[in-house]
Amino acid sequence: MSGYPVRVSAAWQRARTGPAARRPGGPVTADAARHRALGVLGALLLAGCGMIAGAYPEHPKDFLVSQVVGITQLATIGAYGGLVLLVVAWIRLGRLVGVPGGPDRHDLLVTLAQWAAPLLVVPPLFSKDVYSYAAQGAMTLFHVNPYQHGPQDLASPLANNVDQMWQATPAPYGPVFLVLAGRVIAVTGEHTWPAVLGLRLLAVLGVLLMAVYVPRLARRLGVDPRSALWLGVLNPLVLIHLVGGAHNDALLIGLLVAGLALVLDGLPALGVALVALALLVKAPAGLALAFCVPLWADQLRGRLRQLRAALLVGATAIGTVAVTSTACGLGYGWVAALQTPGQVRNWLSVTTTMGQLTGLLGSWFGAGDHMDGAIAAWRGAGGLAAVVVCAVLLVRARRIGPVPAIGMGLVAVVALGPVVQPWYLLWGFVILAAASADTGVRSLVAGGSAAMALLLMPRGGPLEPRDIVEAICVGALVLAAAVLAEWLIASRARAAAVGTAGPDP
């Protein structure tokens, strides 16, 4: 797209012109195959142990293996070890992306399928949110308004699976997702296991949209499509949370990426409509609409292009939201329910943690118990800061590039928000993987993804001190074993190469 700076990443430049070229079928291909196999082993270990140590519902009578409780702790350790292997394999494979002889787009898609396949048929991993999805989908099916009632008001066995914290809370999701979830329940019936599989397939649909449109968006913005596919779609957060956890964020991201790609491809009305549909899955996607204005304006001619583009984006988005909301029949109650996730207090949220610390300090110094007020104040300050950051990014969008600015804005919204979950960061990470050629940004996304992937245990819920100690020990052992194995393989390869070359003439 003309008018915006495009810096091709150093990795891509080296891949195209550097001296590291190796013939297909040579050492690079062998290394890639080995890393892929390591990831398959990690996924199988995570999935196999997750059959016992996964995130089961409150009343898991539909799951036969849920009765195996004696080895749950051992299975949790095994699953975490598999997760570490998967992350290590992903990082090592990424070092070969862009190197001649390294994995191409087809290889990466095959790797994605192989790593994701074991996670398709296991209980939910790392989160129990999918049980809330199922109950809320059933509410739409049985004409119980999910924006006015909680799952406890649904006479269904699916409601019994929902965590007690969310029994009385309305759904914070848009009508598009809830209607789709209702269609899934209409097919699967009120059975937990089929419902989980159906909702996971809905999440996989979002991942497939990402696999198609992330490389397409990257190519349009001068980023290596292979690198974008590795960083944005093969990302371990995508595998374990969007596939394994069946989170509806997959559909949000898929629609968002597809919409942005279509806007850049010269179909701005259709692209903005898809972004509006992403908003009707989860509200944060609506941030991208503001940045669609300069993208659409760049395709117009004549005077007042920015104003005309703003009117076109607004009309298209409002029309899509109005028509879709009417067709779904659920109204706009989801707007008022957006505060529902704020009931969670997790330590990953900077604003929530600072509020808790402020409340504790106040009580220690005799100021009384003002914990709730302190948290509310810090969260309000974080929300204001996020608005300021997004406004600055919008003003500088023509210098930064509107699409990278969307990714940065979404990361800021998550980081400064009241609740931070690892998979929330994918809203911005996937966009940055496709749109930013800056090596520093890409390194931060890769490092952040690897670190955030290791923060939760497969069974979901809060971490106990024993979980943290075990995770550190298991992670260190698996990492040490992987590094040692890589060193031994590299040493043997060097020795074989020396032996084949023979003595110098």
C-alpha positions as CSV (number, residue, x, y, z in Angstrom):
1,M,0.0,0.0,0.0
2,S,1.5,3.3,-1.0
3,G,1.8,6.2,1.4
4,Y,3.1,4.2,4.4
5,P,6.7,3.2,5.3
6,V,7.5,-0.5,4.8
7,R,10.7,-1.9,6.2
8,V,11.5,-5.4,5.2
9,S,12.7,-7.4,8.2
10,A,16.4,-8.1,8.4
11,A,15.6,-11.8,8.6
12,W,13.9,-11.8,5.3
13,Q,16.7,-9.8,3.7
14,R,19.3,-12.3,4.9
15,A,17.1,-15.1,3.7
16,R,17.0,-13.7,0.2
17,T,20.6,-12.4,-0.1
18,G,22.7,-13.7,2.7
19,P,25.4,-16.4,2.6
20,A,23.5,-18.9,4.8
21,A,21.9,-20.5,1.8
22,R,21.7,-24.3,1.9
23,R,20.3,-26.7,-0.6
24,P,16.8,-28.2,-0.1
25,G,17.2,-31.6,1.5
26,G,20.4,-30.4,3.3
27,P,21.0,-29.6,6.9
28,V,18.3,-27.0,7.2
29,T,15.6,-29.3,6.0
30,A,16.8,-32.0,8.4
31,D,16.8,-29.5,11.3
32,A,13.2,-28.4,10.4
33,A,12.0,-32.0,10.3
34,R,13.6,-32.6,13.7
35,H,12.0,-29.6,15.3
36,R,8.6,-30.5,13.8
37,A,8.9,-34.0,15.3
38,L,9.8,-32.4,18.7
39,G,6.7,-30.3,18.5
40,V,4.6,-33.3,17.6
41,L,6.0,-35.1,20.7
42,G,5.2,-32.2,22.9
43,A,1.6,-31.9,21.5
44,L,1.0,-35.6,22.0
45,L,2.4,-35.5,25.6
46,L,0.3,-32.4,26.4
47,A,-2.9,-34.0,24.8
48,G,-2.3,-37.4,26.4
49,C,-1.8,-36.1,29.9
50,G,-4.5,-33.5,29.3
51,M,-7.0,-36.4,29.1
52,I,-6.5,-36.7,32.8
53,A,-5.3,-33.3,33.9
54,G,-7.4,-31.1,31.6
55,A,-9.8,-28.4,32.6
56,Y,-12.9,-30.5,33.4
57,P,-16.3,-29.0,34.2
58,E,-17.8,-28.8,37.7
59,H,-19.7,-32.1,37.2
60,P,-17.7,-34.1,34.7
61,K,-19.9,-37.1,34.4
62,D,-19.8,-37.1,30.6
63,F,-16.1,-37.7,30.6
64,L,-15.1,-41.3,31.4
65,V,-11.5,-40.6,32.2
66,S,-12.5,-37.9,34.7
67,Q,-12.7,-40.7,37.3
68,V,-9.0,-41.3,37.1
69,V,-7.9,-39.0,40.0
70,G,-5.0,-40.9,41.5
71,I,-2.5,-39.8,38.9
72,T,-3.8,-36.3,38.2
73,Q,-0.7,-34.6,39.6
74,L,1.6,-36.8,37.6
75,A,-0.4,-36.1,34.5
76,T,-0.3,-32.4,35.2
77,I,3.5,-32.5,35.3
78,G,3.6,-34.5,32.1
79,A,1.3,-32.1,30.3
80,Y,3.4,-29.1,31.4
81,G,6.5,-30.9,30.1
82,G,4.8,-31.4,26.8
83,L,4.0,-27.7,26.7
84,V,7.6,-26.8,27.2
85,L,8.7,-29.1,24.4
86,L,6.1,-27.5,22.1
87,V,7.4,-24.0,22.9
88,V,11.0,-25.1,22.4
89,A,10.2,-26.7,19.1
90,W,8.4,-23.5,17.9
91,I,11.3,-21.3,18.8
92,R,13.9,-23.5,17.1
93,L,11.7,-23.8,14.0
94,G,11.4,-20.0,13.9
95,R,15.2,-19.7,13.6
96,L,15.0,-21.6,10.2
97,V,12.1,-19.6,8.8
98,G,13.3,-17.4,6.0
99,V,16.6,-19.3,5.5
100,P,16.9,-20.9,2.1
101,G,16.1,-24.5,2.4
102,G,14.1,-23.8,5.5
103,P,10.3,-24.4,5.9
104,D,8.1,-22.8,3.3
105,R,4.4,-21.9,3.7
106,H,3.3,-25.4,2.9
107,D,5.7,-26.9,5.5
108,L,4.4,-24.5,8.1
109,L,0.8,-25.3,7.4
110,V,1.6,-29.1,7.7
111,T,3.4,-28.4,10.9
112,L,0.4,-26.4,12.2
113,A,-1.9,-29.3,11.4
114,Q,0.3,-31.9,13.0
115,W,0.8,-29.9,16.2
116,A,-2.9,-29.0,16.5
117,A,-4.4,-32.4,15.7
118,P,-3.7,-34.0,19.1
119,L,-5.4,-31.0,20.8
120,L,-8.6,-31.3,18.9
121,V,-9.9,-34.4,20.7
122,V,-9.0,-33.8,24.3
123,P,-10.9,-32.0,27.1
124,P,-10.5,-28.2,27.3
125,L,-7.0,-27.1,28.3
126,F,-5.9,-24.2,30.5
127,S,-9.4,-22.7,30.9
128,K,-13.0,-23.6,31.5
129,D,-14.5,-20.8,29.5
130,V,-15.9,-23.2,26.9
131,Y,-18.4,-24.5,29.4
132,S,-19.8,-21.0,29.7
133,Y,-19.9,-20.7,25.9
134,A,-22.0,-23.9,25.8
135,A,-24.4,-22.8,28.4
136,Q,-24.8,-19.3,26.9
137,G,-25.4,-20.9,23.4
138,A,-28.1,-23.1,24.9
139,M,-29.7,-20.0,26.4
140,T,-30.1,-18.4,23.0
141,L,-31.5,-21.7,21.7
142,F,-34.1,-21.9,24.5
143,H,-34.9,-18.2,24.3
144,V,-33.4,-17.2,27.7
145,N,-31.7,-13.8,27.1
146,P,-28.0,-14.3,28.0
147,Y,-27.6,-10.5,28.5
148,Q,-30.2,-10.5,31.2
149,H,-29.7,-13.9,32.9
150,G,-26.8,-16.0,34.0
151,P,-26.4,-19.8,33.3
152,Q,-28.0,-20.5,36.7
153,D,-31.4,-19.5,35.1
154,L,-31.0,-22.2,32.4
155,A,-32.7,-25.5,33.1
156,S,-30.0,-27.6,31.3
157,P,-27.2,-29.9,32.4
158,L,-24.8,-27.6,30.5
159,A,-25.4,-24.9,33.1
160,N,-24.1,-27.3,35.8
161,N,-20.7,-27.3,34.1
162,V,-20.2,-23.5,34.5
163,D,-17.9,-22.3,37.3
164,Q,-19.8,-20.9,40.3
165,M,-18.2,-17.5,39.7
166,W,-20.0,-17.1,36.4
167,Q,-23.4,-18.7,37.3
168,A,-25.2,-15.4,37.8
169,T,-23.3,-13.3,35.3
170,P,-24.6,-12.2,31.9
171,A,-22.6,-13.0,28.7
172,P,-20.1,-10.4,27.7
173,Y,-19.9,-11.7,24.1
174,G,-21.5,-10.3,21.0
175,P,-24.6,-11.7,19.4
176,V,-22.7,-13.2,16.4
177,F,-20.8,-15.6,18.7
178,L,-23.8,-16.5,20.9
179,V,-26.0,-17.3,17.9
180,L,-23.2,-19.5,16.4
181,A,-22.7,-21.2,19.8
182,G,-26.5,-21.8,19.9
183,R,-26.3,-23.4,16.5
184,V,-23.6,-25.7,17.8
185,I,-25.7,-26.8,20.7
186,A,-28.7,-27.3,18.4
187,V,-26.5,-29.9,16.6
188,T,-24.8,-31.5,19.6
189,G,-27.6,-31.4,22.1
190,E,-27.2,-30.8,25.8
191,H,-24.2,-33.1,26.0
192,T,-21.0,-31.7,27.4
193,W,-18.4,-33.6,25.3
194,P,-20.0,-33.1,21.9
195,A,-20.7,-29.4,22.8
196,V,-17.0,-28.9,23.6
197,L,-15.9,-30.5,20.3
198,G,-18.4,-28.4,18.4
199,L,-17.3,-25.2,19.9
200,R,-13.7,-26.2,19.4
201,L,-14.4,-26.7,15.7
202,L,-15.9,-23.1,15.7
203,A,-12.6,-21.9,17.1
204,V,-10.6,-23.9,14.5
205,L,-12.6,-22.1,11.9
206,G,-11.2,-18.8,13.2
207,V,-7.6,-20.4,13.1
208,L,-8.2,-21.4,9.5
209,L,-9.1,-17.8,8.6
210,M,-5.9,-16.7,10.3
211,A,-3.9,-19.3,8.3
212,V,-5.4,-18.0,5.1
213,Y,-5.3,-14.2,5.7
214,V,-2.2,-13.6,7.9
215,P,0.2,-14.5,5.0
216,R,-2.0,-12.5,2.6
217,L,-1.9,-9.5,4.9
218,A,1.8,-9.8,5.5
219,R,2.6,-10.0,1.8
220,R,0.5,-6.8,1.2
221,L,2.6,-5.0,3.9
222,G,6.0,-6.2,2.9
223,V,6.5,-8.8,5.6
224,D,7.7,-12.3,4.9
225,P,4.5,-14.4,4.8
226,R,6.4,-17.4,6.1
227,S,7.6,-15.4,9.1
228,A,4.1,-14.1,9.7
229,L,2.6,-17.6,9.5
230,W,5.2,-18.9,12.0
231,L,4.9,-16.0,14.5
232,G,1.1,-15.4,14.2
233,V,-0.6,-18.7,13.5
234,L,1.9,-21.4,14.6
235,N,2.3,-19.5,17.8
236,P,2.0,-21.7,20.9
237,L,-0.7,-19.4,22.3
238,V,-2.8,-20.2,19.3
239,L,-2.3,-23.9,19.7
240,I,-2.9,-24.3,23.4
241,H,-5.6,-21.6,24.0
242,L,-7.4,-21.1,20.7
243,V,-7.4,-24.8,19.7
244,G,-6.9,-26.5,23.1
245,G,-9.0,-24.0,25.1
246,A,-11.5,-23.5,22.3
247,H,-11.6,-19.7,23.0
248,N,-13.9,-17.5,20.9
249,D,-11.0,-15.1,20.4
250,A,-10.0,-17.3,17.5
251,L,-13.1,-16.2,15.6
252,L,-12.5,-12.5,16.5
253,I,-8.9,-12.6,15.3
254,G,-9.8,-14.6,12.1
255,L,-12.5,-12.1,11.1
256,L,-10.3,-9.1,12.0
257,V,-7.4,-10.3,9.9
258,A,-9.6,-11.2,7.0
259,G,-11.3,-7.8,7.1
260,L,-8.0,-5.9,7.2
261,A,-6.6,-8.0,4.3
262,L,-9.7,-7.3,2.2
263,V,-9.5,-3.5,3.0
264,L,-6.0,-3.5,1.7
265,D,-7.0,-5.6,-1.3
266,G,-9.3,-2.9,-2.5
267,L,-12.5,-4.2,-1.0
268,P,-12.9,-1.7,1.9
269,A,-16.7,-2.0,2.4
270,L,-16.5,-5.8,2.7
271,G,-13.4,-5.6,4.9
272,V,-15.0,-3.1,7.3
273,A,-18.1,-5.3,7.4
274,L,-16.0,-8.2,8.6
275,V,-14.2,-6.1,11.2
276,A,-17.7,-5.1,12.5
277,L,-18.6,-8.8,12.7
278,A,-15.5,-9.4,14.7
279,L,-16.7,-6.6,17.1
280,L,-20.0,-8.6,17.4
281,V,-17.9,-11.6,18.6
282,K,-15.9,-9.5,21.1
283,A,-16.0,-5.8,21.5
284,P,-12.2,-5.0,21.5
285,A,-12.1,-5.7,17.8
286,G,-14.0,-2.4,17.3
287,L,-10.8,-0.5,17.9
288,A,-9.7,-1.5,14.4
289,L,-12.5,0.4,12.8
290,A,-10.9,3.7,13.7
291,F,-7.7,2.7,11.9
292,C,-9.7,1.6,8.8
293,V,-10.4,5.2,8.1
294,P,-6.8,6.1,6.8
295,L,-6.7,2.7,5.0
296,W,-9.9,3.5,3.1
297,A,-8.9,7.2,2.6
298,D,-5.8,6.1,0.8
299,Q,-8.0,4.4,-1.8
300,L,-10.1,7.6,-2.4
301,R,-9.4,10.5,-4.7
302,G,-10.2,14.1,-4.4
303,R,-10.7,16.4,-1.5
304,L,-11.7,15.6,2.1
305,R,-10.6,12.0,1.8
306,Q,-10.3,11.5,5.5
307,L,-13.7,12.8,6.2
308,R,-15.3,10.9,3.4
309,A,-13.5,7.7,4.6
310,A,-14.7,8.3,8.2
311,L,-18.3,8.6,7.0
312,L,-17.9,5.5,4.8
313,V,-16.4,3.4,7.6
314,G,-19.0,4.6,10.1
315,A,-21.9,3.9,7.8
316,T,-20.7,0.5,6.9
317,A,-19.9,-0.5,10.5
318,I,-23.2,0.8,11.9
319,G,-25.2,-0.8,9.1
320,T,-23.5,-4.1,9.6
321,V,-24.0,-4.0,13.4
322,A,-27.6,-3.0,13.1
323,V,-28.6,-5.5,10.5
324,T,-26.7,-8.4,12.2
325,S,-28.0,-7.6,15.6
326,T,-31.6,-7.5,14.3
327,A,-31.0,-10.8,12.5
328,C,-29.6,-12.4,15.7
329,G,-32.6,-11.2,17.7
330,L,-30.5,-10.5,20.9
331,G,-30.4,-6.7,20.8
332,Y,-27.6,-4.7,22.3
333,G,-27.5,-6.0,25.8
334,W,-24.0,-7.2,25.3
335,V,-22.8,-3.5,25.6
336,A,-23.9,-3.3,29.2
337,A,-22.5,-6.8,30.0
338,L,-18.9,-5.8,28.9
339,Q,-18.0,-5.3,32.6
340,T,-18.6,-9.0,33.4
341,P,-15.0,-10.1,33.0
342,G,-13.9,-7.4,35.4
343,Q,-15.1,-9.6,38.3
344,V,-11.9,-11.6,37.9
345,R,-8.8,-10.3,39.8
346,N,-5.7,-11.9,38.3
347,W,-2.1,-10.9,38.9
348,L,-1.3,-10.5,35.2
349,S,-3.3,-7.3,35.1
350,V,-1.0,-4.4,36.1
351,T,-3.9,-2.1,37.1
352,T,-5.6,-4.8,39.2
353,T,-2.3,-5.8,40.9
354,M,-1.5,-2.1,41.7
355,G,-5.0,-1.6,43.1
356,Q,-4.6,-4.6,45.4
357,L,-1.1,-3.4,46.5
358,T,-2.5,0.1,47.1
359,G,-5.4,-1.3,49.1
360,L,-3.1,-3.5,51.2
361,L,-0.7,-0.6,51.9
362,G,-3.7,1.6,53.0
363,S,-4.9,-1.1,55.4
364,W,-1.4,-1.6,56.8
365,F,-1.1,2.1,57.6
366,G,-4.5,2.4,59.2
367,A,-6.4,4.0,56.3
368,G,-9.1,1.2,56.5
369,D,-10.2,-1.3,53.9
370,H,-10.5,0.4,50.6
371,M,-9.4,-2.4,48.4
372,D,-12.4,-2.2,46.0
373,G,-12.0,1.5,45.6
374,A,-8.3,1.3,45.0
375,I,-8.8,-1.4,42.3
376,A,-11.5,0.7,40.7
377,A,-9.3,3.8,40.7
378,W,-6.3,2.0,39.1
379,R,-8.5,0.3,36.6
380,G,-10.0,3.7,35.6
381,A,-6.5,5.1,35.3
382,G,-5.5,2.2,33.1
383,G,-8.5,2.6,30.9
384,L,-7.7,6.3,30.4
385,A,-4.1,5.5,29.6
386,A,-5.2,3.0,27.0
387,V,-7.4,5.6,25.4
388,V,-4.5,8.0,25.3
389,V,-2.2,5.4,23.8
390,C,-4.7,4.5,21.1
391,A,-5.4,8.2,20.3
392,V,-1.6,8.8,19.9
393,L,-1.3,5.7,17.6
394,L,-4.3,6.9,15.5
395,V,-2.7,10.4,15.1
396,R,0.6,8.8,14.1
397,A,-1.0,6.1,12.0
398,R,0.3,7.4,8.7
399,R,3.9,7.3,10.1
400,I,3.6,4.0,11.9
401,G,1.3,2.3,9.4
402,P,-2.4,1.9,10.3
403,V,-2.3,-1.9,10.6
404,P,0.8,-2.1,12.9
405,A,-0.9,0.6,14.9
406,I,-3.9,-1.6,15.4
407,G,-1.7,-4.3,16.8
408,M,0.0,-2.0,19.2
409,G,-3.3,-0.5,20.3
410,L,-4.8,-3.9,21.0
411,V,-1.7,-4.9,23.0
412,A,-2.0,-1.7,25.0
413,V,-5.7,-2.2,25.6
414,V,-5.0,-5.7,27.0
415,A,-1.9,-4.7,29.0
416,L,-3.7,-1.7,30.7
417,G,-7.0,-3.5,31.1
418,P,-8.7,-4.8,34.2
419,V,-8.2,-8.5,33.3
420,V,-5.3,-10.0,31.3
421,Q,-5.3,-13.5,30.0
422,P,-2.5,-14.9,27.8
423,W,-4.8,-15.5,24.9
424,Y,-6.0,-11.9,25.0
425,L,-2.6,-10.8,23.8
426,L,-3.1,-12.7,20.6
427,W,-5.5,-9.9,19.5
428,G,-2.5,-7.6,18.9
429,F,0.2,-10.2,18.5
430,V,-1.3,-11.8,15.4
431,I,-1.8,-8.4,13.8
432,L,1.8,-7.4,14.6
433,A,3.1,-10.7,13.2
434,A,1.5,-9.9,9.9
435,A,2.1,-6.2,9.8
436,S,5.3,-5.2,11.5
437,A,8.7,-5.8,9.9
438,D,10.5,-4.3,12.8
439,T,12.8,-7.0,14.2
440,G,12.5,-5.6,17.8
441,V,8.7,-5.7,17.7
442,R,8.8,-9.3,16.3
443,S,11.3,-10.4,18.9
444,L,9.0,-9.0,21.7
445,V,6.0,-10.8,20.2
446,A,7.9,-14.1,20.0
447,G,9.4,-13.7,23.5
448,G,6.1,-12.6,25.0
449,S,4.2,-15.5,23.4
450,A,6.7,-18.1,24.6
451,A,6.6,-16.7,28.2
452,M,2.8,-16.3,28.3
453,A,2.3,-19.8,27.0
454,L,4.1,-21.2,30.2
455,L,2.1,-19.2,32.8
456,L,-1.0,-21.4,33.2
457,M,-1.5,-25.1,34.1
458,P,-3.5,-27.4,31.9
459,R,-6.3,-27.8,34.3
460,G,-7.0,-24.1,34.4
461,G,-7.9,-22.1,37.6
462,P,-5.6,-20.3,40.0
463,L,-2.0,-21.5,40.6
464,E,-1.0,-23.0,43.9
465,P,2.5,-22.6,45.2
466,R,3.2,-26.3,44.5
467,D,2.1,-25.7,40.9
468,I,4.7,-23.0,40.5
469,V,7.5,-25.0,41.9
470,E,6.7,-28.0,39.9
471,A,6.3,-26.0,36.7
472,I,9.8,-24.4,37.2
473,C,11.4,-27.7,37.9
474,V,9.8,-29.5,35.0
475,G,10.4,-26.7,32.6
476,A,14.1,-26.5,33.6
477,L,14.6,-30.3,33.2
478,V,12.8,-30.4,29.8
479,L,14.7,-27.4,28.5
480,A,18.0,-28.8,29.7
481,A,17.3,-32.1,28.0
482,A,16.3,-30.4,24.8
483,V,19.4,-28.2,24.7
484,L,21.6,-31.2,25.4
485,A,20.0,-33.2,22.7
486,E,20.4,-30.3,20.2
487,W,24.1,-30.0,21.1
488,L,24.7,-33.7,20.6
489,I,22.9,-33.7,17.3
490,A,24.8,-30.6,16.1
491,S,28.1,-32.2,17.2
492,R,27.5,-35.4,15.3
493,A,26.4,-33.4,12.2
494,R,29.6,-31.4,12.3
495,A,31.7,-34.5,12.8
496,A,29.9,-36.2,9.8
497,A,30.5,-33.1,7.7
498,V,34.2,-33.1,8.5
499,G,34.5,-36.8,7.7
500,T,32.7,-36.4,4.4
501,A,34.8,-33.4,3.3
502,G,38.1,-35.3,4.0
503,P,41.5,-33.6,4.6
504,D,42.3,-30.3,3.0
505,P,44.4,-30.6,-0.2
